[in-house]
């Protein structure tokens, strides 16, 4: 399969279905950067370690780097998404079904953002792909072995995110001198928010790289991506689009995640960011597609539960 940029551009001009698929994929990536990425910087902003605009610019840069760098080092999440479902032998029908799945994600994500609801673009993507594949070929179209990784990821994001947030803040709360700690954690939280943004790009960016790569395969008459390596131009295109989406803002999501759920101090925000980034790294290296939104929000709840459950 020819995966060069020149061949791709030629296909886009001659295949309307691939054109629509590409635009929708980039639209979903943009919406992901717009709605999901603010979760990574929500605590940093609401504890007043950074101003909103500065935090958004930082998140955009580190989301870009996360997609580009981590995909070159370990593309197992992209592979999981590409192999999760079987769209059948008719590649034209498969490309149209892929368009339908992506369109549903754009509508859902934009609507949720309008009301300030922190949603999971990852699970929207997985659900959309699964529904489209079942519509074409029935339940047998789902690769159960790969799809079970989603269940593992759900348990990981909810359970481990909460526990790690709780453990980290418990250690810091017992050890920290509050006056000195606030100075340290102001800068430490900026670093942890950058790490969270990097890992958000690494995890979520790979999912959409896998989808776009699948669309390219369908347009070439291939029923799967096979063993073909992900080309650099796809990594750059997807990472740049996510970075631009992040730069749009997302103040409503920041308010929902960073203020409405738990009132945080600087050391708590640092703990939530560090727990979230560590969990995302673990999931990315093992090829498990998880929700960065769920991981971050559960880490925040774990942090808030240290003093009392009513703090959540």
Protein Blocks (a to p, Z undefined) as FASTA:
>chain_A
ZZbfklmmmmmmmmmklmmmmmmmmmmmmmmmmmmmmmmmmmmmmnopacfklmmmmmmm
mmmmmmmmmmmmomklmmmmmmmpcebjblklmmmmmmmmmmmmmmmmmmmmmnopacdf
klmmmmmmmmmmmmmnojmlpcfklmmmmmmmmmmmmmmmmmmmmmmmmmmmmmpcfklm
mmmmmmmmmmmmmmmmmmmmmmmmmmmmmmmmmmmmmmnopabekjadcdfklmmmmmmm
mmmmmmnnopmmmmmmmmmmpccdfklmmmmmmmmmmmmmmmmmnopacdfklmmmmmmm
mmmmmmomklZZ
